[in-house]
Amino acid sequence: VQLVESGGGLVQTGGSLRLSCVASGILFSVTDMGWYRQTPGKQRELVAHITSSERSNYADSVKGRFTISRDNAKKTVYLQMNSLKPEDTAVYYCNAERTSFRPYDYWGQGTQVTVSS
């Protein structure tokens, strides 16, 4: 199983980035996908989550600015991040989870997002 994130980088306050996570080795269409982020000394936190039926939810801190989406044909989940703020600076991780019938929980290696003020 592999989850490969891309799209991170350095951006100025107010800018945008789109993160991508390509999955392999899992049945993507029945897998719930999420984006999490972590800064040094803090716990990893949920940013956005999308179920296999495409229901999504967001952390309050990113509502209205970030959008999660998925393309089952490409086995890819995206995180469109707009109006970025310095407090969005973190390592962003992709997560793949299935909670029913042969459950699993996998993580990507992370991609750094840095928002300069």
C-alpha positions as a printed Julia matrix, in Angstrom:
117×3 Matrix{Float64}:
   0.0    0.0     0.0
   1.26   3.45   -0.88
  -0.13   6.93   -0.34
   1.98   9.51   -2.12
   1.34  13.17   -1.36
   2.43  16.06   -3.5
   1.71  19.74   -3.94
   3.17  21.19   -0.79
   5.5   24.15   -0.79
   6.05  27.73    0.24
   3.31  30.28   -0.36
   2.53  33.78    0.86
  -0.38  34.62    3.1
  -3.58  34.67    1.08
  -2.21  32.3    -1.52
  -3.41  28.88   -2.63
  -2.07  25.38   -2.92
  -3.58  22.09   -4.01
  -2.39  18.92   -2.38
  -2.79  15.55   -4.08
  -2.57  12.07   -2.67
  -2.38   9.11   -5.02
  -3.26   5.74   -3.52
  -2.2    2.3    -4.62
  -2.75  -1.13   -3.17
  -6.19  -0.4    -1.76
  -9.72  -0.5    -3.08
  -9.92   3.27   -3.28
 -13.61   3.59   -4.1
 -14.68   2.06   -0.77
 -12.06   3.85    1.31
 -12.63   6.97    3.38
  -9.87   9.52    2.83
  -8.63  12.32    5.0
  -6.07  15.07    5.26
  -4.41  15.72    8.59
  -1.69  18.14    9.62
   0.92  18.31   12.32
   3.29  20.94   13.66
   6.25  20.27   15.97
   5.19  19.5    19.52
   1.52  19.19   18.66
  -0.77  16.28   17.96
  -1.8   15.47   14.44
  -5.16  17.05   13.71
  -7.88  16.39   11.2
  -8.14  19.0     8.46
 -10.71  17.47    6.14
 -12.32  14.11    5.55
 -14.3   12.61    2.7
 -16.13   9.31    2.83
 -16.43   6.76    0.06
 -19.91   8.21   -0.58
 -18.35  11.68   -0.85
 -19.66  13.16    2.36
 -17.12  15.65    3.63
 -16.38  17.43    6.85
 -13.81  20.02    7.86
 -12.02  21.4    10.86
 -13.6   24.67   11.93
 -10.32  26.47   11.28
 -10.4   25.68    7.54
 -14.13  25.78    6.74
 -14.81  28.04    3.8
 -11.15  28.06    2.75
 -10.28  24.41    2.07
 -12.07  21.9    -0.12
 -11.52  18.16   -0.17
 -12.43  16.11   -3.22
 -11.71  12.73   -4.68
 -11.37  11.12   -8.09
 -11.97   7.4    -7.8
 -10.84   6.73  -11.36
  -7.45   8.27  -10.57
  -7.37   6.91   -7.0
  -6.56  10.41   -5.87
  -7.78  12.69   -3.12
  -7.2   16.43   -3.29
  -7.12  19.27   -0.84
  -7.62  22.7    -2.36
  -6.35  25.28    0.09
  -7.25  28.92   -0.47
  -6.72  32.07    1.59
  -3.82  30.42    3.35
  -2.67  31.77    6.69
   0.63  31.38    8.55
  -1.15  29.15   11.07
  -1.82  26.67    8.25
   1.91  25.94    8.17
   2.37  22.25    8.93
   3.22  18.88    7.5
   0.09  17.59    5.79
  -0.6   13.86    5.78
  -2.96  11.81    3.68
  -4.91   9.06    5.43
  -6.82   6.1     4.01
  -9.2    4.3     6.31
 -11.72   1.54    6.04
 -13.63   0.64    9.18
 -15.75  -2.24    7.93
 -14.89  -5.68    6.52
 -11.12  -6.11    6.66
 -10.48  -2.64    8.15
  -7.28  -0.76    7.52
  -5.67   2.58    8.27
  -2.75   3.87    6.2
  -0.73   7.09    6.15
   1.32   8.89    3.59
   4.78  10.29    4.24
   3.6   13.88    4.51
   4.18  17.06    2.53
   5.33  20.35    3.99
   3.17  23.44    3.6
   4.71  26.73    4.68
   2.77  29.98    4.61
   4.88  33.1     4.98
   3.51  36.25    6.55
